[in-house]
Amino acid sequence: MLRTIAIGSCISVQGLVVGQAADGKLVVQVDNKRFVGYPVGDARKH
């Protein structure tokens, strides 16, 4: 599943979800690199 995560206040990464941490963070993979951050909310919610 493709997801976007925030890894800083101004940096986001989009990649395939490969794991989830106990604190709610997601692990996504882009090519051969893995990034950990908080999931970005759905912009379409009203």
Backbone as CSV, one residue per row, in Angstrom:
resi,resn,N_x,N_y,N_z,CA_x,CA_y,CA_z,C_x,C_y,C_z
1,MET,0.846,-1.176,0.000,0.000,0.000,0.000,0.889,1.236,0.000
2,LEU,0.596,2.164,-0.842,1.342,3.404,-0.958,0.823,4.403,0.068
3,ARG,1.730,4.966,0.883,1.340,5.935,1.921,2.342,7.082,1.964
4,THR,1.898,8.195,2.499,2.748,9.360,2.711,2.976,9.516,4.201
5,ILE,4.235,9.745,4.577,4.584,9.968,5.982,5.331,11.289,6.113
6,ALA,5.250,11.877,7.290,6.002,13.091,7.603,7.198,12.681,8.448
7,ILE,8.392,13.045,7.987,9.602,12.711,8.743,10.239,13.958,9.353
8,GLY,9.601,15.063,9.164,10.035,16.328,9.747,8.896,17.320,9.600
9,SER,9.113,18.535,10.052,8.033,19.518,9.973,7.750,19.950,8.534
10,CYS,8.720,19.813,7.653,8.543,20.248,6.258,8.915,19.171,5.251
11,ILE,9.156,17.961,5.691,9.595,16.894,4.797,8.625,15.728,4.861
12,SER,8.162,15.290,3.694,7.310,14.112,3.624,7.872,13.161,2.578
13,VAL,7.556,11.885,2.749,8.035,10.839,1.857,6.857,9.951,1.504
14,GLN,6.788,9.540,0.237,5.733,8.636,-0.196,6.369,7.344,-0.686
15,GLY,5.880,6.211,-0.145,6.435,4.927,-0.537,5.550,3.778,-0.099
16,LEU,6.044,2.570,-0.295,5.300,1.370,0.071,5.472,1.078,1.551
17,VAL,4.371,0.803,2.233,4.420,0.493,3.664,5.038,-0.892,3.849
18,VAL,6.090,-0.953,4.691,6.746,-2.229,4.981,6.694,-2.571,6.462
19,GLY,6.160,-1.675,7.293,6.058,-1.964,8.717,5.392,-0.841,9.471
20,GLN,5.114,-1.140,10.748,4.501,-0.150,11.623,5.100,-0.295,13.012
21,ALA,5.464,0.827,13.627,6.035,0.828,14.968,4.923,0.902,16.008
22,ALA,5.242,0.533,17.232,4.262,0.536,18.322,3.772,1.944,18.666
23,ASP,4.572,2.970,18.364,4.194,4.346,18.691,3.341,5.015,17.604
24,GLY,2.916,4.246,16.587,2.057,4.787,15.539,2.781,5.220,14.288
25,LYS,4.090,5.183,14.288,4.849,5.555,13.100,4.789,4.432,12.062
26,LEU,4.904,4.823,10.798,4.942,3.863,9.702,6.346,3.803,9.127
27,VAL,6.694,2.645,8.575,7.951,2.465,7.861,7.597,2.294,6.388
28,VAL,8.121,3.168,5.525,7.892,3.061,4.088,9.216,2.866,3.385
29,GLN,9.149,2.195,2.237,10.358,1.925,1.467,10.252,2.596,0.111
30,VAL,11.350,3.279,-0.268,11.481,3.911,-1.573,12.787,3.397,-2.157
31,ASP,12.699,2.654,-3.255,13.851,1.964,-3.832,14.472,1.070,-2.753
32,ASN,15.718,1.307,-2.357,16.366,0.477,-1.341,16.474,1.180,0.006
33,LYS,15.789,2.295,0.180,15.872,3.055,1.427,14.557,2.959,2.190
34,ARG,14.654,2.919,3.519,13.476,2.893,4.384,13.441,4.159,5.219
35,PHE,12.223,4.682,5.391,12.002,5.904,6.150,10.940,5.644,7.208
36,VAL,11.086,6.289,8.376,10.143,6.135,9.479,9.554,7.497,9.796
37,GLY,8.231,7.554,9.929,7.582,8.815,10.261,6.109,8.618,10.544
38,TYR,5.450,9.715,10.869,4.025,9.671,11.182,3.201,9.766,9.903
39,PRO,2.125,8.985,9.805,1.291,9.045,8.603,0.641,10.417,8.444
40,VAL,0.544,10.858,7.193,-0.092,12.123,6.868,-1.586,11.863,6.687
41,GLY,-2.410,12.705,7.274,-3.861,12.525,7.214,-4.429,12.649,5.816
42,ASP,-5.632,12.169,5.642,-6.333,12.210,4.376,-6.847,13.630,4.140
43,ALA,-6.463,14.251,3.042,-6.850,15.625,2.742,-8.310,15.720,2.302
44,ARG,-8.935,14.606,1.970,-10.311,14.626,1.475,-11.349,14.542,2.568
45,LYS,-10.945,14.405,3.824,-11.920,14.343,4.916,-12.597,15.691,5.093
46,HIS,-13.884,15.655,5.399,-14.643,16.909,5.587,-15.126,16.996,6.995
